[in-house]
């Protein structure tokens, strides 16, 4: 489920590029992404008998806050950083979040960290660094936002893991997306971007970005998170940049260098190490749950 989620999330940057080409703005894209996804997830939740309104009040408030505050904050800081910093630097900084999840789980939740997870973490970080290539370091507020993005996402993962142990995945996704949709529609209205797409391409991107890297990706992640734990979920999610790079080559015509191919191989090996550790030592995952 988490690998499927990472694959779906990997299409996000591609949809964003296509959206900008079709004339969509940043806040406009994010507003439609979560608005359409929220409507779709609410309908799906009702069809599956997972009425979000049947959740306990505390669960509803927590999930809504995750969407309206935490997920919105993570997305905003990420896109603000992208306005000034090279995309390669922002992506590299974003993928320090597996390290932050492992460290935060150790510091605040007193969870053990195995040697296998340490090896996989080092491999995944090195692989992502090779995938995104070199980046120049410039101290600025944009850099602060870039660092804030994975920090906020770490909190999202840890809180989400605890909440999802007792909440149906589809209903939870519907509430989270509704919170994000309301927040982004408000922000889009403030920036005069709350408008319908002007052409068929814009509509196609709006629907696609709501369906694949939002509805499917978030639902699969939330469903898999309580089953394998936050640390393993974060490490397995490093499959996402591999998907993004290869789709960029196929869809956008980007060229993949030998260094990037090597980085992609490292990330894949890191995923295999995490899975192998779980199979060889079943008790290993218990320390992370």
N, C-alpha and C positions, 0 to 999 in steps of 0.2 A: 504493500500500500504506500509506504513512504517513498520507495523508488518510483512508483507510478506518479506520485505527487511531484517528485523532483523533475520527472520528465515533462509533466504538464507545466510546471513553473518555468521550465527552460524555454518555453515559447513566449514568455512575457515580453522580453526585450525585442523579439522579432515583431510581435504585434505592435509594440510601441513605435518602432521604426516605421512600420507600414502606416500606423495612425498619423504620425507626424507628416508623412508624405501625402496623406489624403487631406491634410489641413486641420486635424484635431489638435487642440491645445492640451497641455499637461493636466490641468485640473479638470478639463472637460472629459478627457479620456478616463481618468480615475473615477470621476463621478458616474459615467455611464457604465464603466466596468463593474462597480459595486451595486449600482442601482438595478441593472438588468440581472446580475447574479443574485441579488437579494430576492427579487421577485421570483426567479426561477427556483431558488432553494426553498422558499416558503411554500410554493406550489408542490414541489417534490416532497417536502416534509409532511404536508397534509396528506398527500397521496399514499405515503408510507405509514400513516398513522402516528407520526411524530410531531404532533401539534406543539409548536414552540411555546404557546401560551399555557400549556400544561406543566411546564417546568416550574420548579420552585422559584419564588421571588428572588432569593439570593443568587440562584444560578442565572436567572435572566439578567440581573443587574451586572453580574461578573462578566458574562458573555458579551453583553451589549457594550460594556466598558472596554473589553478587549478589542472590539471592532472600532468603536467611536474614538477611543483614545490611544490605545497601544498600537494597533495595526495602522491606524491613520498616522500616528506619529512616526512610526518606522518608515512608511512609504514617503511621507513628506520630507523627512530628513534625507532620505536617499535621493529623491528627485531634486531637492535644493542643492545637494552636493554635486549632482550631475550638471547643474547649470554652469559651474565654474571649474570643476576638476575634470581631468581626463576620465573617460569611462573605465579604462583599465585600472586606474588607481582606486576608484570608488568600488568596483567589483572586488578587488583584492582586499580592501579594508572590510567590505561586507562579509567576506568569508572567513573573518576571524571569529565569527559567532560560534562555530563548533567549539573552539577553545574556550570561549566565554561561558558556554553552556556547561562544559565539563568542570571548569573552575568554579562556577557559581553553584553547581550541584554539590561539589565537594565542600565549598565554604559554608553555604547556607543550609543545605539539606543533609550534610554529613554522609555523602555517598562515596563509596570506594571507586577508584579509577584503576582499571587494569593496565598491565603493560601492553596488551594488544591494542587497547584504545589509544594509548600513547603513540604506538607505532603508526596506527591508521591515521591519527590526527596529524602527525608529522608528514606523512605521505600525501594526505589530502591537501594540506596547506601548501606544500611544495608544488604539487600538481596544479593547484589553482594559480599560484604565482607564475608558473610557466605558461599556463593557458592565457592569462591576461597580458603577459609580456611585461617589459620594464615600464616603470612610471616614475616621473620626476616628482620629488617631494617639495611642496610649497606650504608653509604654515599660513593658514587663513581660517576665517570662520567657516568656509566651505569644508575644510578638513575636519573641523569640530563636528559639523553635521554628519559627515561621512562616518566618523567614529561613533556618533550617537545612534546611527541606524542599526548596526548589529547589536549594540548594547540594549536598545529597546526590544529588538527581536528576541534576545536572550530571555528577557522577562516574559515575553509573549509565549515562548516555548515552555518555560517552567510552570507558569500559571496555567497554561492550556493543558499540560499533562495532568495536573492535579484535578482540574475541573472535568476533563473528559473521562475520568474513570467512572463517573456516574451519570453521564449525559449522552443521549443518542447523538451520533455524529452529524446527521443531516439537520436535525433540529438546532444543534449548536451552531452549525455553519450558517444556517438561516439567520440566527440572531446576530452573530458576529458580522455578517455581511450587511445586515440592515443597519447596524450601528455605523459601519464604515461608509455605507451609502449616504446616510443622513449627514455625516460629517463632511464628506467630500462634495456633496451637493451644496452645502452651505458655503464651503470654501470656493467652489466654482462660481456661485452667485456673487460672492464678494469680489471676485476677479473678473466678473462679466463674461464668464465662459460657460454658463449654464444654458447651452443652446443645443438644438438638435444637429446631428451631423448633416453636412451640406450635400453629400453625394452618396452613391451606393457603396463606394469604397470605404467611406467613413462608417456607414452602418455595418458593413461586413466586419470591420475591425472591432467595432463596439460590441457586436454579438460574440465574435470569436474570443476576444479578450475576457469577456464575462464568463464564457462557457469553459474554455480549456484551462488557462492559468489561474482561474478564480474558483468557479464552482467545483470543477473536478479536482483541481490541485489542493484546495483547502480542505475539501471533504475527505479526500484520501489521507491527507496528513493528519487531520484530527482523529480519523478512525484508527490509524496505525500508531499514533503517538503513545497512548496508554498501553499498547501491547508490547512495545519494545523499549520504552523509556526515552527520556529527552536526549541523553548523550548519544545513543546509537542513532536516533532519528536525525539529529543534527549532522552527524558524520555521514550518514547515508545520503543526506540531502546535497552533499557536494557533487553528486551526479548532475545536478542542475546546470552548472556552467559548461559541462561537457556537451550537453544537449544544445545549449545556446550557441556554442561555437560551431558545432557541426551544422545546425540549422542556418546559421549566418552564412556558411559556405554554400549551402545548397540553395537557399531562398534569396539571399542578398548578394551572392557572388563574392563574398569575402574569401581570401586565401588563407589556408592553414599552414603555418610554418612547421618545420621539423620540431622546434622547441615546443610548440603548442600541442603537436601530436604526442610528444613525450609526456607533457603535462596531463593530457587526457588519459593516457595509459596509467599514470600514477594515481589519478583520482579513481579510476576503475579498480585498480589493485587495492586501493584503500577500502572501497566498498566490499570487495571480496574478503579482505582481512577481517572486517567487522562481522560479516556473515559467517566466516570460517570459525572465528572465535566463539560465536554463539553456538555453532554446531558441535565444536570439539569440547567445549566446556559449558554445558547448559546452565550451570549455577552461576556463570559469570554475569548474566543479565539480571539476576536477582538483586545484585548490589545496586542496580540502577533503576529499580522500580519502587 
